[in-house]
Amino acid sequence: ETEAVRRPDMAIARQVLCLSAFLSLPHARAEPMRYSVAEEAESGSVVANVAEDAGLAPAQLSARRARLASEDGRQHFRLDRGTGRLVVAERLDREELCGQAGTCTLPFELLLANPLQFFRVEVAVEDINDHSPVFPEERVTFTILETSNPGSRFPLEGARDLDVGSNSIQAYSIAPENEYFTVSFGSRIKGKKYVELVLEKALDREEQAEVAFSLIATDGGSPPRSGTTQIHIVVLDVNDNAPIFTQELYIGQVLENAPEGSVVLSVVASDRDVGANGDIAYQFSQAVGQSPSAFAIDPTSGEIKLTKPLDFEAAENHELSVRATDGGGLSAICKVLVEVVDVNDNAPELVVSSFSSPLPENALPGTVVALFTVRDRDAGANGKISCALEDQLLFSLRPAYKNYYELVTVSALDREETARYVLTVTAADAGSPPLTTTQTFTVDVSDVNDNAPVFNQTSYTMYVRENNVPTALVGAVSASDADVGPNAKVTYFLAPAHSAERPPCSCLSVNSENGHVFVLRPLDYEQVRQIEVLVSASDAGSPPLRANVTVRLVVVDENDNAPLVLHPAQDSSPPSSELVPMSAEAGYLVTKVVAVDADSGQNSWLSYHLLRATDPGLFAVGAQSGEVRLRRPVTERDAVKQKLVVLVRDNGRPPLSATAALSALLLNDFSDVRLRHSSLATEDEGGSLTTYLIISLVFVSLLFLASTAAFIAHKVCKRKELKGGHVLYGTGNLQSSLADAATAGTLPHAYCYEISLTTGSGNSEFKFLKPILPSLPPQHCATGGGTDDEQDFPRGPITAEDVAPDNPGTPSAEQFNSL
C-alpha cells in the first residue's frame, strides 16, 4: 500500500530512461528474463537456468567472466558458472525487501565480458503466509452509552498482517458470539480498510454493565493464521456523540533535514457534546511492527511535531494513526501520512565490479582495466551522477550500460617508461551544492618472464634419524625469482640427475609450494647412510624457466639394535656348563661372553656386567672384554654348580641390553664330566634333596671307583695329546667370526683361544680354557686396529660358513641367527 502512493511520475520517468538506454545498447537484451521464487527460500535454492534462457553454454559463463550486478549493490542471488543456474544467495524476506507493496520484484543484470553483453533479469519474490495478524493492543476497552441505537458503529484499530494479497487479513470474527455486537470489515476511501464493532441490540446498563469478548482476525493463508485481542465494553448512561475528524486522511510533507520540534501538521476533530463529554484528547495509536515513532502529538491542539531527524533513504513516508477521545470515552481514528522530502545529503557511491592489475605491457588499446557502477541514494536531480577521469593520456572512461562505466586503455603501455599508473575517477551528483566521491585505481604494468629461479644455497645437506616417522619434515629448499606475478611463482619437484636416469628416489618428496622436503618412509641406517637427489625449481612463466640444486640427505644412526650374544649360545637346552678346576686361582679365565651390536658409533660400544650369580663374590666380568674370571680362589664350601647371568649393554640413549646365561661346574678333576653333569642336571630338575641323598648313598661306592678310574685315564690321555701337539680346534671360520667381532669393537684386546672338547661330552660343549697365542696364525687374531669401516660388523644374517657347521662342537648358523 505504501508503494502504491509513491510518486508514479518519477517511476515512469525512470522506466523511460532505462528503456532508452537499453535500446541504445546493441549488446543488451530488449526484454528482461522474468522468474519467480517464494520468499524464505533457503540459500542455494535453484531459481532458473539463466544460461539456457539466455542462449549461452555453461562454458561461456566462465570464459566471459559472467557475474550478477544489482543497482543497490546487494547480491540476493548468485550465478553457478558451472551449470548456468541462478540460485538464492541468502534467505529472502519479502516483507523486509518490499514491505507492503503488492508486488515485489528484484531487478539485476547478468554481465558478460569479451564482448560486453548484458541481460536484464527480474525475479518476483512471491509472498507466503509466514506472519500472523497482530493487533496493536492486547486489550481494548470501549465505553458505550446505553442510549446508543442499534446499528451504531465503533471503529477499531485493525490488526496488521505483514503478508500481502490473499495471505493478508481476510475476515474478523467474535468469540464467543453475543447478542449485542457483531464485527464489520471492509474498505472505504482509497482502499483503506476499516474494522468496526456494530451494535446489534440496545444496551441496558441496569441489565448488563459490561460486555467482554474476543476479536479474532484471520488471514487467507493455507493454513490460515489468526490473531486475537480482548474487547471490553463498559456501558455508560450518557454521552451519545463521538468525536469526528474533519478528514479521514491527513497528508503532510517535511524535509528530511528538518530540525527536531518542527510542526508537521495538525489534526482536528469535533464533538457535538458539551462539557466534559465534548473535551477531546489526541493520542497516537501505535501501529504494529513500527519502530518507536519519530513524531509526537499535542493532546490538546492536535499538532504533530518531529522528535528526531528523519532520513529519506531509510523511509520515504510514515503512516500514523491518531485517536481522538472525548471526555465520555467515545473516540474516532484518522490516518496521517507524512511524506519525507529528499535533500542532497548522500554523496555518490562507486562500487567496483572488476579490476585487472597488473596489465601486461603488450596489452592492446581498448583493454578493459576496471568495470564499476555508480549510484546515489538521493532522488531526482540529487541522484543524477556524472563521472570524470583526471588528466590521463593513456586511459579513458567509457559508458557501458545504465550507470556502469569501463576504464580502458587508449594506447600501448611501456613498462620501462612507467611501471605503475595511479588513476583517479571522480563521481559528482547534480545536487545543489553537488557532492562528489573519488576512487583511485593503481594499475601495475607486468613484465615478461626473463629471470630463472635462483636457490639461496648452492647445495643442501639435511639430516634425519633412522626409523623416522613417515612424511617427516627434514628441511626445505628455497628459490626466488626476480620476475613478478605468475612469472615469479616458483614450484619445486624432484628430477633425475640425468635425463636418461630412472625416476628419482621414491623415499623423498618435496612440497611443490614451499619447498619442504619430506622423508616418505622410515630409513634404516644399517642399510643406507645417505641419499642424494636433484631438486628443480620452475617458475610459472611461458615458457617456464628452471634451476636445479643437489640435496644430500644424511641418515643419523639411532640405538635401535640390541646387543646380540654370540657366545655362549643362548638357544641350547640345557645350557652348556664351563668346567673350572677346584685348584684355579683368582683371575682364572672361566669363559668369555662374545656379543655384537649392529649399530655404529657409541651405540655399538658394549659393556658387560654381572647381573646375577649363585655366588656373586666368586666371579668378575670384564666391563670391556666380557671375560668371566674368578675373583678369588675356589674353596670346598662353594657350590659345585654355579649359575651366572651376564648383562650386555650398549652405550646408546636410551641403552639397549641383552643377557647371557651360563653355568660353571667346580670339579676336583675333569674325569667323567658327563656323569657329574647329568647328576647335577637331575638335581636341578628334581629339586628334591631327599632323592639326591638316596641316589648318592646307593651309588656312592660305584661312583667313587668309576670316578677314580676315569680321572686317571683322562689325565693320561690328556698328557699324551698335549705332548703330541694334537689340539682340537673349532673351525677357522668360528675363530674368524670371533676375531671380526673383536674388531667391531666388542673385543678391545687381541685374543686367540684353544678350544678343547671333552671326550665324554654328550652335549657338544666347548670351552675357552686359556689364551695360547702361538697356536693360531696371526691373520686369525683380532688386532683392534683398522679404520671405522673395517670395524663395522657384517650386516645381515650369519651364514653357515661363518659358524663352521662341520665342527661338531660349534653351534649351527640357525642357532646364531635365531638369537
Secondary structure, 3 states (H helix, E strand, C coil): CCHHHCCHHHHHHHHHHHHHHHHHCCCECCCCEEEEEECCCCCCCEEEEHHHHCCCCHHHHHHCCCEEECCCCCCCEEEECCCCEEEECCCCCHHHHHCCCCCCEEEEEEEECCCCEEEEEEEEEECCCCCCCECCCCEEEEEEECCCCCCCEEEECCCECCCCHHHCEEEEEEECCCCCEEEEEEECHHHCEEEEEEECCCCCCCCCCEEEEEEEEEECCCCCCEEEEEEEEEEECCCCCCCEECCCEEEEEEECCCCCCCEEEECCEECCCCHHHHCEEEEECCCCCCCCCCEEECCCCCEEEECCCCCCCCCCEEEEEEEEEECCCCEEEEEEEEEEECCCCCCCEEEEEEECCCEECCCCCCCEEEEEEEECCCCHHHHCEEEEECCCCCEEEEEEECCEEEEEECCCCCCCCCCEEEEEEEEEECCCCCCEEEEEEEEEEECCCCCCCEECCCEEEEEEECCCCCCEEEEECCEECCCCHHHHCEEEEEECCCCCCCCCCCCEEECCCCCEEEECCCCCCCCCCEEEEEEEEEECCCCCCEEEEEEEEEEECCCCCCCEEEECCCCCCCCCEEEEECCCCCCCEEEECEEECCCCHHHHCEEEEEEEECCCCCEEECCCCCEEEECCCCCCCCCCEEEEEEEEEECCCCCCEEEEEEEEEEECCCCCHHHHHHHHHHHHHHCCHHHHHHHHHHHHHHHHHHHHHHHHHHHHHHHHHHHCCCCCCCCHHHHHHHHHHHHHHHCCCCCCEEEECCCCCCCCCCEEEEECHHHCCHHHCCCCCCCHHHHCCCCCCCCHHHHCCCCCCCCCHHHHHCC
